[in-house]
């Protein structure tokens, strides 16, 4: 009888925490935090209000706003230890989301909608779903009176997705003591990869690609549209982009990605396993590389990728364009710089009339030369982090290997890592590998996976802080 009562209490607490997380996610999705017209400060203040209501003292919950940027606020909160000499652990994520147009979606992107077992809304995958998970964990720990063996810091920041007021960078430069930590655990990276709902791997991110935007531009005197010319700026630009599409960057493996593929091969389908085994050979055949790279997951992990994401051309329907511009977004493998990729883009375009410049994300300005900075050096995850994930993961996704991976995108880990804080990606909402909709239309997560992540994160944090 006692066992039944204990189990019932456990299920009640778990369900209550999932309900709190759902309420938080509903609130966050409804707050527009896009760069163009959103307000991160509103979201940060809403989360601060919830932490204060849960019992956090005012001194331990701060909303910090960069001077002159009233919509770019950041939340920093702390769950304090009692007389601990240990350095804190930092748990962080971002509040901002990419743009979303209502006419593109089947649901309102700024309203959490549950449909057919999924939760739809901009940011459900990237990354408000995990903001809500972190918030629910910090609230639950506070309400149950938990005193950690070291301080726990929660940071929810601005402009990870773009904009000129990156919160992680600004906080580390201007309020370093608030974020100073022994390690940083980034909910925006890592995750559980599934195949039709069945977990195939539990991924901890220890490396990521370098983000870079380039402007391709062709200018022309233009003229009357009744007198077309091969020098049409749009045509020249299109030819340059076509050359880029048809000349991908070379296949590369690094220690992190090689170990990742070796770990996950056994849990993939027979066809994918064969593809992985083929490219892990010392000199893989071109046919094997082509078959392997046809999978976007695999391609992004083994190639620098550059893709056109925006176009702007022409000034009148009846005039030849005087200027045509494309933005090309690149995700660069570790060991390479934006300057190196810029030189390769110029070579691939092979047309002096197509000028290729670098777009400085911090200033939103176009400059002639890209920086020489390279992607962050891969780190070896600590044993306590990996052990806590394995122990906790076994009870949620039994049989799924815990693997160290490289993110195909980029995150704010580059700022924490550059500040000397070892950084790992530990976002744990399970998503089918062919249903990744971050930045896309009808972004969604499984409702069951969201609830699962809420409980996983709570148990993982307790196990990590207990040194298990």
N, C-alpha and C positions, 0 to 999 in steps of 0.2 A: 504494500500500500504506500509506504514511504517513497519507494522508487517511482511509483506512478505520480505521486504529488510533485516530486523533484523534477521529473520529466515534464510534467504539465507546466511548472513554473518556468523551466528553461524555454519551452516552446512559446510561452506567453511573452517572455522578455525578448526572445528572438523576433517574434512577430511584431512587437511594439517598436523595436529598433528599425525593422524594415518599413513600418508605417511612417516613422519619423523621417527616414531617408526618402520615402516617396513624397512626403509633403515638401521636403527641402528641394527635391528635384523639380517638382511642380512649380515651386516659386522661382527657382533659378531659370528654368526654361522660359517662363513668362517675362523675365527681365531681359530685354534686348541688350546684349553686350558686344554687338558688332562694332568695328572701328568707325564705320561711316555715320551711324546714328544712334549707337547704343551708349550705355552708361555703366561702366564697371563699378563705379563708386556706389551706385544704388545697390548692386548685388553684394558688394563687400559689406555695406551697412546692414543689409538684410541678414547676412550670415552672422555678423557681430551681434545683432539683436538676439538671435537664437542662442548663441553661446552665453550671453549674459543671462538669458532666461533660464539656462541650464545650470547656473550657479558659478560661472567664471567671474572673478572680480574684474572690475573695470580696468584696473591697471594691467591686466593680462590679456586684454582684447583691444587691439588698436586697428583703426582704419587710417592708412597713411596715403596721402595724395600728393603727387609731385607738384611743385609750384607751377601755377599757370595751366595745369591740366586737370580741371575739376572733375572730369568724367573718368579719370584713369586711376581710381583708388585701388588699394591693395589691403587685404586683411592679413594680420599677423596675430596669432593667439598662442598662449602657452599653458600647458598643463604641468604644474610644478611638482618636482620631487621634494622630499623632505631631507634637507641637509646633505644632498648628494654632491660628491666631488666629480662625478662622471659628466662628460660633455653631453649636450643634448643630441637627440635625433630629430632631424627635420623632415616633416611630411609636407609635400607641396604639390600644387597643381595650378591651373590657370582658370580664370573666370570668363575670359573673352572667347568668342566664337567667330567663325567665318560668316560671310554674308549669306543670306537666304532670302529668296524671293517667293512670296506667297503663290504666285502664278505657276511656279515650277513644281510645287509640292501638291500631293493629294490631301495633305492636312495642313493646318496652320503651323509653320515651323516654330512659332513662339508660343505654343500651347502644348502641354504634355497630353498626348492622346494615346489611350490604350486600345489596341485593335488586334484581334487574332493572336493574342498572347505576346504582343510586342508593344513597347513604349516608343512612340514617335516624337521627335522634336529636335530642333537644332541644338546640338551639344550633348545629346544622349550618349553618343560614343566619344565625342571629343569636345570637352571632357567633363561636362557638368554631371554626368552620371557618376563619375568617380569623385567629383567635388562633394556630391551628396553622400557618398560612401564615407569619405574622410570626415565630413561633418558629423555624420551619425555615430561614428566611432568615438570621436572626441566628446560628443554629448553623452553617450552611454557610459564612457569611462568616468566622466565627471559625476554623473547622477548616481552611479553605484559607489561613489566614494573612493575610487581607485587612486592610489598614490604611486606613481611610477618610480623605478629606481633611478631614473634620470629625467630631466625635463624633456617634454615632448613639445615641439613647435609645429604649428600648423600655419602654412602660408598659402593664400589663394590670391593670385596676382593678375596683372593686366598685360595685354598686348603680346602674348606669346604667338598668336596667330598673325601678327602684323601690327602696323602702327608704329609710332615713334616714341612711345612711352613705356618701354618694356619694364614691367614691375620687378621681376627678379633681378635684372641688371641694376635698376635704380636702387632697390633696397640694399643690395650687397655693397653698393658704392657709398650710400648715404646713411644706412642704418645697419651696418654690418653686425653689430652686437646682437641685434634682434634675430638674425638668421644664423649666426655662427653655430656650427654643429660638427659633430664627429663624422656623421654620414648624412646624406640626403636621399630620401626615398620619393621618387617622382611617380605620381599616379598617372601621369600622361604617357607613360611608356610601359612596355611589358604587357602581359595579358595571358589569357587562356585561349588558345586556338582550338576550334572544334570543327568536326566534319558531321554535318546533319545533327548537331547537338551533342555529339560524343567528343570528349576532350582528346586531342591528339598530342598536345604539349602545353606545359605551363612555362611561360617565358619570362625571364628576368633580363632586362636590357642592360648591357654593360658597354655598349658602343652605339654610336649613331652617326648618321651622315651630316654633312655640312650643307646648310641651306644657302642658296644664292639665286638672285634674280638678275636677268640680263635684258637689255632693250635692244631689239633688232630694228633698225630704221633705214628706210630708203627715201630719199628726197628727189624731186623731179620738178622741172618748170611747169609741168601740167599742160593744160590747154583745153580746147573744145573736144567734147566726147565724140563728135562726128569724125574726128581725125585720130583714131587709135594708133598706138605705137608700141612696139615691143619693149620700149623703155618704161612702160606703165609701172609705177611704183608698187602697186599691189602685186603684179606679176613677179617682179624681181624679188619682192619679199617672200612670196609664196614659194618660189624656186629655192630660195635659201632655206626655208623651213622644211621643204621636201627633202633636201639634201641631208639635213640634220636627222630627219626621221629614218632615212635609208642608210645611215652610217652610225649605228649605235656605238657607245663606248665599250671598251673591251671587258671581257669576263675577268673577275678577280675574286680570289678568296683571301681572307685574313684569318688569323688564329680563332677569332670569335665565330665567324661564319662557318669555317670548316668544322669546328667542334659542334656547332648548332646542327648542321646537316648530318653529321655522323650520329648525333643523338636522336634526331627525329625520323631518320630513314625507316626504322623498324615499325613506326606507327602510321606511316603513310600507306596509301593504296599501293598495290603491286606495281602499277605503271609509274607512279611518282617515285617509289623506292628505286626502281631500275634507273630512272633519270638521274637521281641523286648519286647513285653508285657510279654511274658513267662519268659524271663531271668531277668526282672526287679522285679520279685516276690522275697520274702525273701529267699526261698529255691527252686530255679529252678530245675526241673527234668533233669536228665542226657540226656534224649532224646531231650529235648528242647535246652540244651546247645550245643549238637552235631549239630542240625539243624542250630542253630544260627551261630556257629563257622565255618560252611561250607562256609560262605561268607567271602572272604579274608579281606574285609573292616572291618567287625565286629570282626573277629578273631584278627586282629592286634591291635584293640583298647582295647581288653579285656584280652589279653594274652601276657606274655613275649614270644617272638618268637626267635628261633635259627634255622638257616638253613645253610647247606653246600653250599659254593659258589665257592670253588676252590679245585682242586685235583692235586697231583703230586706224581708219584710213578715209581719205576723201573729205571734200568740203561741200560738194553739190552733186546732185544726181546727173547733171548734164555736163560735168567737167572731169577731165582726167585728174587723178589724185596728185597733189603736190607733195604729199607725205604719206607714208604707210609705216605703222609701228606695230610690233608684236612684243609681248612680254614672254620670255622663256624662263621657266622655273627649273632650276637644277638641284638635284640632291646628290651630293658629292661623297664618294667613298673616303674613309679615313686614309691618310697618307697623301691626299691631293688637296690643292688649294683652288680657290675661285679664280685666281690669276692664271693658273695652269689650264683650267677648264675654258676660260675666256679665249686663250690662245688656240685651243683645240676647236672651239666653236667657229672662230674666224677661219681656221683651216678648212673645216667641214663645209662652211657656206661657200667658200671659194669665189667670192665676188666682192671686189673693193667697193662697189656701190652699196653693199649692205653693211652699214656700220653697226658694230656690236659693242655696247657699253655696259657698265655695271650699275645696278640700281642699289644705292646704299639704303638699307632698310631703316637705319637709325635716323636718317635725315630726310628720307624720301626723295633724295636727289640723284640725278644721273651723272656718273663720273666716268672718265675715260678708262681708268685702269682699276681692275678688281684687286682686292687685298691678297696678300700672300699667306694669310692665316689658314691653317689646316684644321680638319675635324679633330675633336677631342680624342686623346689616346684611350683606347679601350682599357677598362679596369677589370681586375679580377674580383668578383663579388666575395664579400666576407663570408666566412663559414657560418656565423650566427644568422646572417640574412638568409642564406641558402637553406640551412637546417630548419629555420622557422617556416619557410615556404614549403619545404618538402613535408614536414610533419603536418602542417595544416592542410596542404593540398591533397594529401593522401585521403583525408576524410571527405573531400568534396569531389575529387576527380581521380579515383583510384586507377592506378596503372598508367596514368599520363606522366611522361618523363618531365622532370624539371630541367630546363635547358637555359643556357646563357645565349642571348641573341644580340643582334645589331638592329636597331630601328632603321627602317628605310626612310623615315622622316627625320626631323630635327626638333629639339625641344629646349626648354629652359635649363636642362641639365648642363648645357655648355657654359652657362654662367656660374652655376654652383661648382662645377668641376674646375673652371678657370680660377675660382676663388679658393681652390685647394680643399674642397669638400668632396670626397668620393661620392659619386652619384649613381644610383641604380633605378631602373624603371620597374615598378611593381604594380601597375594597374591590372586588376584581376576580374574584369567583367568578361565572361566567356562569349566569344563571337565566332560564328562560322567564318572560315577563311575566305569564302566567296560571298560574304554578306557585309564586308567592310564598307560602310557608307559615310565615314567621316569626311566632312567637307562636301558631301554630295547631297543629292535629292532624297527626301524621305529617310533621313538618318534615323536609326532605330536600334534598340537593344531588346533582347528577350526580357520580359518581366521577371521570369523565374531566375534568369542569370543575374539580374540586378539584385534581387533579394539574396541570392547566393553570395554575391560579392560583398554585401553588407555584413553578413555573418563571417565570411572568410576574413575580411580585413580586421574585424574585431579580434578574432582568434589569433590571426597572424601577429598583430601588434602585441597582444598579451604574451605570445610565445617568444617573440623577438626580445621583448624587454625582460623576460624571465631568463633569457640566455639559453633557450631550448633549441 
